[in-house]
Amino acid sequence: QVQLVESGGGLVQAGGSLRLSCAASGRTFSSGTMAWFRRAPGKEREFVAGIKLSGGSTYYGDSVKGRFTISRDNAKNTVNLEMNNLKPEDTAIYYCAANQYSGYHTTIGLYNYWGQGTQVTVSS
């Protein structure tokens, strides 16, 4: 089993920045993907950003391109999400997820490990 624990959420004003971290423990793996999803109030969970554990390629959802940056530290088994120029519509619970599959996945069903989530609130 893999355990994922998110940290770093909080309240920030529009235009501000936050950094989320996801620590993986248990049965870790060197291939596959770690990603961030979010669920805003009244909306479905959506893909935010992903990073391949082998090679480090990254990919992003359209709504966060140019503002968010995902990175990894394989030695520490952590993945970070740097969020800049935050907007009120970024308010959501942010979830860390992981899978062991090749390819670039944005679909919830293709991630088999999930954290509990961390709240991000952006005030206007």
All heavy atoms as an XYZ file, in Angstrom:
939
protein
N       0.825     -1.198      0.000
C       0.000      0.000      0.000
C       0.862      1.251      0.000
O       1.981      1.254      0.474
C      -0.901      0.016      1.231
C      -2.133     -0.858      1.110
C      -3.159     -0.281      0.165
O      -2.840      0.190     -0.921
N      -4.412     -0.329      0.569
N       0.306      2.298     -0.561
C       0.968      3.597     -0.603
C       0.111      4.583      0.178
O      -1.109      4.638     -0.014
C       1.146      4.076     -2.052
C       1.727      5.485     -2.071
C       2.039      3.118     -2.818
N       0.740      5.335      1.039
C       0.049      6.390      1.780
C       0.523      7.746      1.262
O       1.724      7.970      1.087
C       0.315      6.288      3.275
C      -0.290      5.077      3.949
C       0.534      3.824      3.714
O       1.750      3.848      3.792
N      -0.138      2.714      3.419
N      -0.432      8.634      1.045
C      -0.143      9.986      0.581
C      -0.711     10.977      1.580
O      -1.886     10.873      1.955
C      -0.769     10.228     -0.796
C      -0.356      9.267     -1.911
C      -1.168      9.562     -3.180
C       1.124      9.370     -2.199
N       0.120     11.928      1.993
C      -0.319     12.927      2.970
C       0.010     14.313      2.424
O       1.172     14.635      2.167
C       0.373     12.720      4.328
C      -0.069     13.806      5.301
C       0.068     11.337      4.879
N      -1.047     15.127      2.280
C      -0.874     16.486      1.782
C      -0.684     17.461      2.936
O      -1.165     17.232      4.044
C      -2.105     16.933      0.980
C      -2.470     16.051     -0.190
C      -3.545     15.039      0.173
O      -3.679     14.715      1.370
O      -4.244     14.570     -0.741
N       0.006     18.550      2.626
C       0.163     19.633      3.597
C       0.342     20.941      2.839
O       0.611     20.931      1.633
C       1.371     19.383      4.516
O       2.566     19.328      3.755
N       0.171     22.054      3.558
C       0.458     23.357      2.974
C      -0.751     24.177      2.578
O      -0.602     25.303      2.104
N      -1.942     23.644      2.742
C      -3.113     24.429      2.392
C      -3.328     25.577      3.367
O      -2.659     25.688      4.387
N      -4.276     26.448      3.029
C      -4.579     27.566      3.905
C      -5.380     28.627      3.214
O      -5.958     28.392      2.147
N      -5.410     29.800      3.832
C      -6.164     30.946      3.316
C      -5.179     31.968      2.766
O      -4.194     32.310      3.436
C      -6.996     31.558      4.443
C      -7.726     32.867      4.150
C      -8.792     32.654      3.080
C      -8.341     33.420      5.435
N      -5.459     32.465      1.576
C      -4.589     33.441      0.945
C      -5.442     34.427      0.158
O      -6.544     34.066     -0.302
C      -3.554     32.737      0.035
C      -4.229     32.054     -1.129
C      -2.481     33.706     -0.438
N      -4.947     35.634      0.000
C      -5.671     36.620     -0.795
C      -5.412     36.396     -2.282
O      -4.371     35.843     -2.671
C      -5.237     38.029     -0.406
C      -5.750     38.468      0.963
C      -5.477     39.936      1.231
O      -4.493     40.495      0.743
N      -6.347     40.568      2.018
N      -6.331     36.842     -3.098
C      -6.167     36.761     -4.543
C      -4.853     37.426     -4.947
O      -4.503     38.493     -4.431
C      -7.344     37.410     -5.249
N      -4.142     36.761     -5.862
C      -2.834     37.252     -6.290
C      -1.680     36.691     -5.493
O      -0.515     36.852     -5.875
N      -1.990     36.034     -4.394
C      -0.958     35.471     -3.536
C      -0.498     34.099     -3.996
O      -0.892     33.605     -5.057
N       0.352     33.476     -3.167
C       0.942     32.190     -3.502
C       0.826     31.214     -2.333
O       0.761     31.624     -1.169
C       2.429     32.368     -3.841
O       2.599     33.212     -4.957
N       0.805     29.943     -2.678
C       0.849     28.861     -1.689
C       1.659     27.721     -2.279
O       1.716     27.551     -3.500
C      -0.544     28.345     -1.343
C      -1.377     29.072     -0.293
C      -2.756     28.428     -0.185
C      -0.675     29.094      1.056
N       2.241     26.927     -1.383
C       2.984     25.746     -1.809
C       2.402     24.537     -1.095
O       2.384     24.479      0.137
C       4.452     25.891     -1.463
C       5.342     24.712     -1.840
C       6.757     24.980     -1.350
N       7.666     23.876     -1.558
C       8.432     23.735     -2.627
N       8.397     24.629     -3.594
N       9.255     22.710     -2.732
N       1.928     23.576     -1.872
C       1.416     22.324     -1.322
C       2.478     21.245     -1.452
O       3.245     21.227     -2.416
C       0.161     21.876     -2.061
C      -1.000     22.874     -2.124
C      -2.190     22.227     -2.846
C      -1.398     23.349     -0.754
N       2.494     20.340     -0.489
C       3.410     19.205     -0.534
C       2.637     17.914     -0.343
O       1.628     17.885      0.365
C       4.491     19.323      0.543
O       5.364     20.399      0.271
N       3.134     16.861     -0.950
C       2.551     15.531     -0.810
C       3.674     14.561     -0.486
O       4.600     14.394     -1.285
C       1.845     15.121     -2.092
S       1.259     13.421     -2.086
N       3.591     13.946      0.668
C       4.594     12.982      1.097
C       4.059     11.572      0.895
O       2.967     11.251      1.374
C       4.955     13.209      2.558
N       4.828     10.755      0.205
C       4.444      9.368     -0.056
C       5.227      8.438      0.858
O       6.413      8.632      1.080
C       4.702      9.024     -1.507
N       4.550      7.437      1.369
C       5.212      6.434      2.206
C       4.602      5.074      1.925
O       3.608      4.949      1.222
C       5.070      6.786      3.689
O       3.719      6.808      4.075
N       5.225      4.059      2.507
C       4.751      2.711      2.260
C       5.453      2.123      1.063
O       6.642      2.329      0.869
N       4.700      1.455      0.223
C       5.247      0.827     -0.967
C       5.391      1.880     -2.056
O       4.454      2.152     -2.786
C       4.332     -0.292     -1.442
C       4.795     -0.965     -2.710
C       3.904     -2.167     -3.038
N       4.099     -2.615     -4.416
C       3.317     -2.267     -5.432
N       2.295     -1.465     -5.234
N       3.563     -2.698     -6.640
N       6.544      2.505     -2.134
C       6.749      3.543     -3.134
C       7.263      2.924     -4.427
O       7.707      1.778     -4.457
C       7.736      4.590     -2.622
O       8.948      3.933     -2.260
C       7.182      5.312     -1.404
N       7.219      3.689     -5.496
C       7.623      3.187     -6.801
C       8.313      4.282     -7.579
O       8.102      5.457     -7.349
C       6.408      2.656     -7.583
C       5.158      3.437     -7.373
C       4.851      4.520     -8.181
C       4.263      3.106     -6.373
C       3.690      5.254     -8.002
C       3.091      3.828     -6.183
C       2.804      4.898     -6.990
N       9.159      3.892     -8.509
C       9.974      4.856     -9.246
C       9.388      5.200    -10.601
O       9.872      6.123    -11.253
C      11.387      4.312     -9.418
O      11.352      3.079    -10.107
N       8.369      4.506    -11.034
C       7.729      4.823    -12.310
C       6.284      5.216    -12.032
O       5.807      5.124    -10.910
C       7.802      3.639    -13.263
O       7.117      2.542    -12.719
N       5.606      5.631    -13.059
C       4.227      6.065    -12.897
C       4.129      7.566    -12.746
O       5.037      8.311    -13.130
N       3.067      8.016    -12.140
C       2.751      9.426    -12.076
C       2.281      9.807    -10.684
O       1.580      9.040    -10.028
C       1.622      9.770    -13.070
O       2.020      9.396    -14.383
C       1.304     11.259    -13.039
N       2.684     10.998    -10.263
C       2.033     11.631     -9.112
C       1.369     12.899     -9.609
O       1.893     13.580    -10.494
C       3.026     11.911     -7.995
C       3.512     10.640     -7.322
S       4.473     10.913     -5.835
C       3.204     11.472     -4.677
N       0.214     13.206     -9.052
C      -0.585     14.300     -9.594
C      -1.353     15.016     -8.497
O      -1.471     14.517     -7.368
C      -1.568     13.760    -10.634
N      -1.858     16.176     -8.861
C      -2.759     16.939     -8.004
C      -4.100     17.091     -8.719
O      -4.139     17.404     -9.917
C      -2.181     18.316     -7.693
C      -1.005     18.277     -6.774
C       0.311     18.224     -7.115
C      -1.039     18.284     -5.343
N       1.098     18.197     -5.999
C       0.291     18.235     -4.880
C      -2.063     18.337     -4.394
C       0.632     18.233     -3.529
C      -1.731     18.338     -3.043
C      -0.400     18.284     -2.619
N      -5.138     16.866     -7.975
C      -6.505     17.131     -8.409
C      -7.111     18.114     -7.404
O      -6.578     18.320     -6.314
C      -7.334     15.842     -8.416
C      -7.000     14.893     -9.528
C      -5.852     14.113     -9.479
C      -7.835     14.757    -10.621
C      -5.536     13.226    -10.499
C      -7.544     13.873    -11.651
C      -6.391     13.106    -11.584
N      -8.238     18.678     -7.778
C      -8.947     19.541     -6.827
C     -10.444     19.405     -7.032
O     -10.907     19.082     -8.121
C      -8.521     20.999     -6.988
C      -8.944     21.644     -8.307
C      -8.363     23.044     -8.413
N      -8.786     23.717     -9.649
C      -8.323     24.886    -10.042
N      -7.424     25.542     -9.305
N      -8.762     25.436    -11.162
N     -11.179     19.702     -5.951
C     -12.636     19.708     -6.015
C     -13.142     20.991     -5.391
O     -12.999     21.213     -4.185
C     -13.236     18.503     -5.299
C     -14.748     18.404     -5.477
C     -15.285     17.167     -4.821
N     -15.152     17.246     -3.365
C     -15.118     16.176     -2.582
N     -15.152     14.982     -3.106
N     -15.020     16.320     -1.290
N     -13.670     21.827     -6.246
C     -14.248     23.092     -5.792
C     -15.661     22.853     -5.294
O     -16.301     21.870     -5.684
C     -14.246     24.097     -6.932
N     -16.190     23.733     -4.457
C     -17.555     23.564     -3.944
C     -18.560     23.432     -5.070
O     -18.583     24.246     -5.998
C     -17.782     24.851     -3.139
C     -16.417     25.287     -2.732
C     -15.519     24.911     -3.859
N     -19.357     22.381     -5.027
C     -20.391     22.181     -6.020
C     -19.904     21.664     -7.364
O     -20.689     21.573     -8.308
N     -18.634     21.342     -7.468
C     -18.094     20.874     -8.737
C     -17.458     19.500     -8.579
O     -17.189     19.045     -7.473
C     -17.067     21.870     -9.268
C     -17.637     23.234     -9.609
C     -16.598     24.119    -10.268
C     -17.183     25.450    -10.669
N     -16.177     26.317    -11.336
N     -17.203     18.869     -9.700
C     -16.542     17.573     -9.675
C     -15.025     17.753     -9.536
O     -14.474     18.804     -9.825
C     -16.863     16.802    -10.958
C     -18.324     16.440    -11.108
C     -18.580     15.586    -12.328
O     -17.652     15.396    -13.125
O     -19.714     15.101    -12.490
N     -14.402     16.683     -9.081
C     -12.951     16.708     -8.950
C     -12.310     16.857    -10.343
O     -12.729     16.188    -11.285
C     -12.476     15.417     -8.274
C     -11.083     15.486     -7.704
C     -10.741     14.221     -6.927
N     -11.620     14.019     -5.777
C     -11.355     13.156     -4.794
N     -10.220     12.449     -4.830
N     -12.218     12.998     -3.810
N     -11.308     17.728    -10.452
C     -10.664     17.953    -11.733
C      -9.153     17.841    -11.618
O      -8.563     18.097    -10.557
C     -11.024     19.335    -12.296
C     -10.477     20.501    -11.498
C     -10.626     21.841    -12.224
O     -10.986     21.868    -13.416
O     -10.336     22.869    -11.581
N      -8.538     17.489    -12.732
C      -7.098     17.363    -12.806
C      -6.445     18.745    -12.758
O      -6.900     19.677    -13.417
C      -6.712     16.648    -14.101
C      -5.245     16.618    -14.377
C      -4.423     15.713    -13.724
C      -4.677     17.502    -15.267
C      -3.066     15.684    -13.966
C      -3.318     17.488    -15.529
C      -2.510     16.575    -14.878
N      -5.356     18.856    -11.998
C      -4.620     20.114    -11.887
C      -3.247     19.996    -12.538
O      -2.903     20.780    -13.424
C      -4.454     20.524    -10.413
C      -3.568     21.763    -10.288
C      -5.810     20.780     -9.772
N      -2.445     19.026    -12.109
C      -1.086     18.889    -12.626
C      -0.579     17.488    -12.342
O      -0.992     16.858    -11.370
C      -0.154     19.913    -11.983
N       0.336     17.018    -13.204
C       0.929     15.706    -13.022
C       2.401     15.725    -13.344
O       2.860     16.574    -14.117
N       3.125     14.778    -12.760
C       4.558     14.666    -13.025
C       4.930     13.195    -13.103
O       4.505     12.391    -12.273
C       5.383     15.408    -11.942
C       6.867     15.405    -12.301
C       5.144     14.834    -10.546
C       7.689     16.398    -11.484
N       5.678     12.830    -14.140
C       6.146     11.468    -14.295
C       7.309     11.227    -13.340
O       8.247     12.021    -13.266
C       6.588     11.228    -15.737
C       5.505     11.474    -16.775
C       4.269     10.592    -16.549
C       4.601      9.144    -16.742
N       3.396      8.278    -16.554
N       7.251     10.129    -12.599
C       8.289      9.843    -11.615
C       9.599      9.462    -12.278
O      10.668      9.654    -11.694
C       7.829      8.739    -10.675
C       6.609      9.107     -9.826
C       6.209      7.952     -8.942
C       6.878     10.347     -9.000
N       9.539      8.945    -13.468
C      10.744      8.643    -14.239
C      10.886      9.672    -15.356
O      10.076      9.721    -16.260
C      10.639      7.239    -14.832
O      11.761      6.939    -15.618
N      11.872     10.528    -15.236
C      12.070     11.548    -16.260
C      11.613     12.927    -15.854
O      12.182     13.925    -16.280
N      10.565     13.012    -15.045
C      10.125     14.309    -14.531
C       9.277     15.145    -15.454
O       9.061     16.336    -15.197
N       8.770     14.582    -16.540
C       7.901     15.363    -17.433
C       6.661     15.821    -16.676
O       6.119     15.090    -15.847
C       7.483     14.529    -18.636
O       8.609     14.173    -19.404
N       6.215     17.036    -16.975
C       5.063     17.599    -16.295
C       3.961     17.951    -17.275
O       4.215     18.177    -18.470
C       5.450     18.859    -15.504
O       5.981     19.831    -16.419
C       6.507     18.535    -14.452
N       2.740     18.002    -16.769
C       1.617     18.425    -17.590
C       0.567     19.026    -16.668
O       0.496     18.688    -15.488
C       1.050     17.286    -18.455
C       0.653     16.036    -17.729
C      -0.691     15.658    -17.659
C       1.598     15.201    -17.154
C      -1.072     14.495    -17.013
C       1.224     14.039    -16.502
C      -0.105     13.680    -16.443
O      -0.475     12.526    -15.805
N      -0.245     19.939    -17.247
C      -1.132     20.762    -16.432
C      -2.516     20.862    -17.021
O      -2.710     20.762    -18.240
C      -0.551     22.176    -16.323
C       0.795     22.226    -15.643
C       1.973     22.092    -16.368
C       0.883     22.393    -14.263
C       3.206     22.122    -15.734
C       2.114     22.429    -13.621
C       3.269     22.294    -14.365
O       4.493     22.331    -13.734
N      -3.475     21.112    -16.140
C      -4.806     21.461    -16.592
C      -4.800     22.866    -17.165
O      -3.995     23.709    -16.759
N      -5.707     23.143    -18.089
C      -5.710     24.430    -18.785
C      -5.897     25.614    -17.838
O      -5.332     26.684    -18.046
C      -6.819     24.450    -19.841
C      -6.507     23.548    -21.022
O      -5.327     23.203    -21.226
O      -7.446     23.179    -21.749
N      -6.662     25.424    -16.786
C      -6.985     26.546    -15.902
C      -5.804     26.989    -15.029
O      -5.861     28.070    -14.438
C      -8.172     26.189    -15.004
O      -7.850     25.072    -14.196
N      -4.762     26.186    -14.947
C      -3.639     26.536    -14.073
C      -2.322     26.718    -14.821
O      -1.307     27.089    -14.215
C      -3.437     25.485    -12.958
C      -4.736     25.279    -12.186
C      -2.920     24.166    -13.519
N      -2.325     26.492    -16.122
C      -1.095     26.633    -16.904
C      -0.524     28.038    -16.766
O      -1.257     29.022    -16.858
C      -1.372     26.325    -18.375
C      -1.473     24.851    -18.690
C      -1.743     24.642    -20.174
C      -1.890     23.163    -20.491
N      -2.240     22.940    -21.914
N       0.781     28.108    -16.525
C       1.440     29.398    -16.376
C       1.401     29.949    -14.968
O       2.106     30.926    -14.670
N       0.587     29.365    -14.087
C       0.482     29.852    -12.710
C       0.962     28.821    -11.693
O       1.503     29.178    -10.649
C      -0.967     30.231    -12.391
C      -1.535     31.314    -13.271
C      -2.902     31.788    -12.775
N      -3.886     30.715    -12.799
C      -4.582     30.321    -11.730
N      -4.387     30.901    -10.565
N      -5.474     29.358    -11.839
N       0.751     27.555    -11.974
C       1.120     26.474    -11.050
C       2.316     25.713    -11.609
O       2.448     25.548    -12.825
C      -0.034     25.495    -10.866
C      -1.214     26.032    -10.110
C      -1.361     27.380     -9.824
C      -2.218     25.172     -9.670
C      -2.453     27.875     -9.130
C      -3.313     25.638     -8.985
C      -3.431     26.992     -8.713
N       3.151     25.224    -10.698
C       4.297     24.411    -11.082
C       4.379     23.195    -10.178
O       4.387     23.326     -8.943
C       5.605     25.209    -10.971
O       5.532     26.384    -11.794
C       6.784     24.358    -11.420
N       4.433     22.019    -10.792
C       4.588     20.781    -10.038
C       6.046     20.336    -10.112
O       6.694     20.467    -11.155
C       3.638     19.686    -10.567
C       3.637     18.472     -9.640
C       3.957     19.307    -11.999
C       2.551     17.447     -9.979
N       6.555     19.824     -8.997
C       7.935     19.344     -8.950
C       8.017     18.146     -8.015
O       7.078     17.891     -7.250
C       8.876     20.459     -8.485
O       8.549     20.872     -7.173
N       9.126     17.439     -8.088
C       9.257     16.240     -7.260
C      10.639     16.156     -6.634
O      11.598     16.723     -7.148
C       9.015     14.996     -8.101
C      10.211     14.547     -8.927
C       9.842     13.637    -10.050
N      10.963     12.913    -10.608
C      11.910     13.429    -11.371
N      11.918     14.704    -11.626
N      12.890     12.660    -11.841
N      10.719     15.450     -5.543
C      11.982     15.103     -4.910
C      11.925     13.602     -4.677
O      11.355     13.148     -3.676
C      12.153     15.876     -3.597
C      13.509     15.629     -2.957
O      14.112     14.567     -3.219
O      13.958     16.497     -2.196
N      12.475     12.840     -5.597
C      12.371     11.391     -5.511
C      13.063     10.839     -4.274
O      12.619      9.843     -3.702
C      12.949     10.749     -6.768
C      11.994     10.818     -7.938
O      10.850     11.266     -7.796
N      12.445     10.404     -9.103
N      14.163     11.480     -3.861
C      14.883     11.002     -2.681
C      14.033     11.112     -1.427
O      14.136     10.298     -0.511
C      16.182     11.772     -2.513
N      13.158     12.129     -1.385
C      12.291     12.333     -0.219
C      10.889     11.806     -0.451
O      10.036     11.923      0.427
C      12.236     13.825      0.132
C      13.570     14.416      0.562
C      13.408     15.885      0.915
C      14.734     16.490      1.369
N      14.593     17.934      1.700
N      10.636     11.275     -1.638
C       9.300     10.774     -1.970
C       8.234     11.849     -1.768
O       7.166     11.577     -1.189
C       8.963      9.538     -1.137
C       9.768      8.329     -1.563
O      10.072      8.163     -2.744
N      10.123      7.485     -0.616
N       8.532     13.058     -2.215
C       7.565     14.139     -2.104
C       7.321     14.780     -3.464
O       8.190     14.780     -4.342
C       8.031     15.232     -1.122
O       9.275     15.753     -1.576
C       8.183     14.677      0.281
N       6.133     15.312     -3.612
C       5.762     16.093     -4.783
C       5.180     17.411     -4.292
O       4.388     17.416     -3.339
C       4.745     15.352     -5.656
C       4.212     16.261     -6.751
C       5.372     14.122     -6.268
N       5.594     18.488     -4.908
C       5.148     19.810     -4.495
C       4.336     20.477     -5.593
O       4.511     20.187     -6.785
C       6.350     20.688     -4.158
C       7.200     20.073     -3.068
O       6.699     19.713     -2.012
N       8.492     19.930     -3.327
N       3.474     21.385     -5.184
C       2.699     22.181     -6.132
C       2.843     23.641     -5.720
O       2.316     24.047     -4.673
C       1.230     21.776     -6.143
C       0.372     22.485     -7.184
C       0.774     22.045     -8.604
C      -1.117     22.200     -6.953
N       3.577     24.395     -6.503
C       3.750     25.820     -6.273
C       2.635     26.545     -7.012
O       2.503     26.417     -8.237
C       5.113     26.271     -6.790
C       5.490     27.679     -6.410
C       5.908     27.792     -4.948
O       6.488     26.835     -4.408
O       5.643     28.861     -4.355
N       1.832     27.296     -6.269
C       0.675     27.963     -6.849
C       0.858     29.472     -6.722
O       0.954     29.993     -5.602
C      -0.603     27.531     -6.128
C      -0.799     26.021     -6.105
S      -2.372     25.518     -5.381
C      -2.146     26.066     -3.696
N       0.928     30.137     -7.858
C       1.122     31.577     -7.894
C      -0.075     32.268     -8.534
O      -0.860     31.639     -9.253
C       2.394     31.910     -8.680
C       3.637     31.359     -8.029
O       3.819     31.474     -6.817
N       4.498     30.744     -8.822
N      -0.174     33.559     -8.278
C      -1.264     34.360     -8.833
C      -2.615     33.670     -8.609
O      -3.410     33.505     -9.535
C      -1.038     34.609    -10.325
C      -1.990     35.619    -10.902
O      -2.560     36.450    -10.182
N      -2.190     35.575    -12.209
N      -2.855     33.284     -7.389
C      -4.074     32.548     -7.060
C      -5.313     33.404     -7.257
O      -5.302     34.626     -7.030
C      -3.996     32.035     -5.628
C      -3.100     30.795     -5.457
C      -2.701     30.617     -4.003
C      -3.806     29.563     -5.975
N      -6.378     32.744     -7.670
C      -7.651     33.390     -7.937
C      -8.718     32.776     -7.033
O      -8.579     31.615     -6.617
C      -8.038     33.197     -9.403
C      -6.983     33.667    -10.398
C      -7.391     33.316    -11.820
C      -6.329     33.762    -12.814
N      -6.707     33.422    -14.211
N      -9.795     33.511     -6.782
C     -10.872     32.935     -5.952
C     -11.393     31.604     -6.509
O     -11.763     30.714     -5.736
C     -11.948     34.015     -5.975
C     -11.179     35.283     -6.137
C     -10.041     34.935     -7.045
N     -11.381     31.443     -7.811
C     -11.853     30.190     -8.406
C     -10.896     29.020     -8.194
O     -11.216     27.889     -8.559
C     -12.148     30.375     -9.912
C     -11.022     30.990    -10.709
C     -11.181     32.499    -10.874
O     -11.573     33.186     -9.897
O     -10.896     32.982    -11.987
N      -9.730     29.281     -7.628
C      -8.824     28.197     -7.254
C      -9.198     27.594     -5.895
O      -8.600     26.590     -5.477
C      -7.371     28.695     -7.189
C      -6.833     29.100     -8.542
O      -7.069     28.370     -9.523
O      -6.164     30.158     -8.610
N     -10.156     28.201     -5.215
C     -10.611     27.675     -3.936
C     -11.150     26.260     -4.106
O     -12.035     26.027     -4.932
C     -11.690     28.582     -3.332
O     -11.115     29.857     -3.025
C     -12.285     27.966     -2.074
N     -10.588     25.329     -3.356
C     -10.961     23.923     -3.509
C     -10.230     23.090     -2.461
O      -9.312     23.576     -1.783
C     -10.591     23.416     -4.903
N     -10.631     21.842     -2.377
C      -9.832     20.862     -1.656
C      -8.879     20.249     -2.677
O      -9.322     19.780     -3.733
C     -10.691     19.772     -1.014
C     -11.685     20.388     -0.027
C      -9.810     18.740     -0.311
C     -12.688     19.402      0.528
N      -7.604     20.261     -2.360
C      -6.594     19.747     -3.266
C      -6.138     18.359     -2.796
O      -5.801     18.175     -1.620
C      -5.405     20.702     -3.328
C      -5.686     21.922     -4.166
C      -6.568     22.909     -3.720
C      -5.117     22.085     -5.420
C      -6.859     24.022     -4.498
C      -5.385     23.202     -6.204
C      -6.262     24.155     -5.736
O      -6.545     25.255     -6.525
N      -6.141     17.427     -3.730
C      -5.813     16.041     -3.440
C      -4.560     15.612     -4.197
O      -4.421     15.917     -5.387
C      -6.947     15.112     -3.856
C      -8.246     15.340     -3.148
C      -9.194     16.221     -3.661
C      -8.543     14.662     -1.964
C     -10.401     16.437     -3.014
C      -9.755     14.865     -1.315
C     -10.674     15.751     -1.844
O     -11.863     15.957     -1.197
N      -3.720     14.887     -3.520
C      -2.574     14.241     -4.143
C      -2.984     12.842     -4.571
O      -3.760     12.173     -3.866
C      -1.431     14.178     -3.130
S       0.075     13.408     -3.742
N      -2.495     12.408     -5.729
C      -2.839     11.088     -6.240
C      -1.614     10.467     -6.901
O      -0.690     11.177     -7.308
C      -3.980     11.194     -7.244
N      -1.643      9.143     -7.035
C      -0.512      8.444     -7.643
C      -0.986      7.191     -8.367
O      -2.011      6.591     -8.010
C       0.519      8.070     -6.581
N      -0.257      6.825     -9.417
C      -0.460      5.538    -10.080
C       0.874      4.998    -10.567
O       1.900      5.672    -10.475
C      -1.501      5.645    -11.194
C      -1.011      6.440    -12.400
O       0.184      6.531    -12.662
N      -1.941      7.012    -13.136
N       0.833      3.799    -11.088
C       2.064      3.144    -11.555
C       2.044      2.921    -13.052
O       2.809      2.120    -13.571
C       2.223      1.805    -10.833
C       2.398      1.952     -9.336
C       2.189      0.624     -8.631
O       1.089      0.296     -8.185
N       3.249     -0.145     -8.528
N       1.192      3.645    -13.763
C       1.009      3.399    -15.184
C       1.879      4.312    -16.030
O       2.218      5.428    -15.629
C      -0.444      3.602    -15.571
C      -1.425      2.861    -14.702
C      -2.517      3.513    -14.157
C      -1.255      1.524    -14.405
C      -3.419      2.842    -13.340
C      -2.139      0.840    -13.590
C      -3.222      1.501    -13.062
O      -4.094      0.837    -12.259
N       2.199      3.863    -17.222
C       2.862      4.725    -18.188
C       1.820      5.652    -18.807
O       0.614      5.450    -18.640
C       3.547      3.883    -19.262
O       2.592      3.114    -19.948
N       2.294      6.671    -19.484
C       1.369      7.594    -20.118
C       1.045      8.787    -19.247
O       1.438      8.852    -18.083
N       0.295      9.715    -19.816
C      -0.069     10.961    -19.130
C      -1.567     10.926    -18.853
O      -2.371     11.036    -19.766
C       0.312     12.157    -19.996
C       1.795     12.276    -20.194
C       2.441     11.569    -21.205
C       2.565     13.080    -19.366
C       3.809     11.659    -21.370
C       3.935     13.183    -19.532
C       4.548     12.467    -20.530
O       5.904     12.555    -20.689
N      -1.918     10.791    -17.610
C      -3.298     10.546    -17.229
C      -3.898     11.726    -16.484
O      -3.300     12.238    -15.540
C      -3.380      9.294    -16.361
C      -2.802      8.084    -17.032
N      -3.359      7.534    -18.157
C      -1.726      7.338    -16.748
C      -2.638      6.492    -18.530
N      -1.641      6.351    -17.693
N      -5.086     12.119    -16.902
C      -5.831     13.169    -16.211
C      -7.149     12.665    -15.674
O      -7.953     13.438    -15.140
C      -6.092     14.346    -17.167
O      -6.891     13.881    -18.252
C      -4.796     14.916    -17.716
N      -7.398     11.399    -15.811
C      -8.664     10.786    -15.411
C      -8.575     10.250    -13.987
O      -7.647      9.511    -13.652
C      -9.033      9.647    -16.365
O      -9.033     10.142    -17.703
C     -10.395      9.077    -16.023
N      -9.565     10.590    -13.180
C      -9.576     10.170    -11.779
C      -9.455      8.658    -11.649
O      -8.709      8.140    -10.804
C     -10.861     10.657    -11.103
C     -10.879     12.188    -11.030
C     -11.006     10.070     -9.700
C     -12.213     12.750    -10.588
N     -10.162      7.925    -12.490
C     -10.212      6.478    -12.376
C      -8.895      5.770    -12.614
O      -8.753      4.594    -12.279
N      -7.916      6.482    -13.192
C      -6.619      5.860    -13.470
C      -5.620      6.099    -12.347
O      -4.454      5.765    -12.494
C      -6.072      6.385    -14.799
C      -6.836      5.883    -16.027
C      -6.306      6.520    -17.291
C      -6.774      4.364    -16.127
N      -6.069      6.691    -11.260
C      -5.220      6.882    -10.087
C      -5.760      6.006     -8.969
O      -6.927      6.111     -8.596
C      -5.183      8.351     -9.676
C      -4.372      9.177    -10.644
C      -4.940      9.681    -11.806
C      -3.027      9.420    -10.409
C      -4.179     10.405    -12.708
C      -2.262     10.155    -11.303
C      -2.849     10.639    -12.455
O      -2.091     11.356    -13.353
N      -4.912      5.146     -8.437
C      -5.388      4.198     -7.445
C      -4.949      4.531     -6.021
O      -5.322      3.811     -5.078
C      -4.976      2.760     -7.811
C      -3.540      2.660     -8.270
O      -2.845      3.659     -8.429
N      -3.074      1.443     -8.491
N      -4.185      5.593     -5.840
C      -3.800      6.022     -4.499
C      -4.152      7.497     -4.343
O      -3.854      8.315     -5.221
C      -2.312      5.801     -4.254
C      -1.882      4.364     -4.413
C      -1.176      3.950     -5.530
C      -2.205      3.421     -3.439
C      -0.794      2.634     -5.684
C      -1.827      2.102     -3.582
C      -1.120      1.706     -4.706
O      -0.746      0.400     -4.857
N      -4.745      7.822     -3.189
C      -5.211      9.191     -2.950
C      -4.908      9.618     -1.518
O      -4.957      8.801     -0.587
C      -6.720      9.283     -3.159
C      -7.135      9.119     -4.582
C      -7.399      7.950     -5.245
C      -7.320     10.171     -5.525
N      -7.727      8.220     -6.547
C      -7.688      9.566     -6.753
C      -7.204     11.562     -5.470
C      -7.957     10.313     -7.899
C      -7.476     12.307     -6.610
C      -7.838     11.678     -7.808
N      -4.606     10.906     -1.365
C      -4.502     11.481     -0.042
C      -5.857     11.942      0.445
O      -6.856     11.831     -0.270
N      -5.890     12.493      1.654
C      -7.140     12.946      2.265
C      -7.535     14.343      1.815
O      -8.692     14.737      1.983
C      -7.013     12.909      3.785
C      -6.879     11.499      4.338
C      -8.093     10.654      4.017
O      -9.224     11.038      4.275
N      -7.867      9.495      3.414
N      -6.599     15.092      1.275
C      -6.904     16.423      0.783
C      -6.501     17.523      1.742
O      -6.416     17.310      2.956
N      -6.256     18.696      1.178
C      -5.948     19.875      1.975
C      -6.707     21.060      1.389
O      -6.789     21.214      0.172
C      -4.426     20.146      2.008
O      -4.139     21.248      2.865
C      -3.856     20.445      0.623
N      -7.273     21.870      2.264
C      -8.125     22.964      1.825
C      -7.295     24.177      1.417
O      -6.398     24.608      2.154
C      -9.094     23.358      2.943
C      -9.971     24.548      2.618
C     -11.040     24.233      1.589
O     -11.735     23.222      1.684
N     -11.172     25.106      0.588
N      -7.628     24.727      0.263
C      -7.059     25.999     -0.193
C      -8.209     26.973     -0.404
O      -9.158     26.665     -1.134
C      -6.265     25.828     -1.501
C      -5.866     27.192     -2.072
C      -5.032     24.962     -1.268
N      -8.128     28.110      0.259
C      -9.163     29.134      0.132
C      -8.519     30.439     -0.311
O      -7.580     30.912      0.331
C      -9.899     29.342      1.457
O     -10.463     28.097      1.895
C     -11.022     30.357      1.294
N      -9.030     30.996     -1.408
C      -8.508     32.245     -1.948
C      -9.592     33.304     -1.822
O     -10.669     33.172     -2.402
C      -8.080     32.089     -3.411
C      -7.445     33.382     -3.917
C      -7.116     30.922     -3.568
N      -9.296     34.331     -1.069
C     -10.270     35.401     -0.858
C     -10.064     36.509     -1.886
O      -8.948     36.774     -2.319
C     -10.146     35.965      0.555
O      -8.864     36.548      0.735
N     -11.176     37.166     -2.229
C     -11.108     38.239     -3.241
C     -10.840     39.588     -2.598
O     -10.864     39.737     -1.403
C     -12.401     38.269     -4.026
O     -13.485     38.462     -3.156
